[in-house]
């Protein structure tokens, strides 16, 4: 990369979303109609190790920020839905 970063580089957006809220926003942004997204805790999801109730992805190694998810979905909707 031109910034000189090495390893995994996370690119987070300005919104803090749960996985369920993220999935709902994608379904809405792509106009997929009524899509049921059910939020469950780690135990109900079948994960063995306990997980925190709330986790967030932060970009701390750089100042890059991706545009809001709704903007990205609107911009790329045709290519995302093209088979």
Secondary structure, DSSP 8 states (H G I E B T S, - for coil): -TT---S-----BS----HHHHHHHHHHHTT--S-------TTTTT-SS---S-------SS---B--HHHHHHHHHHHHH--
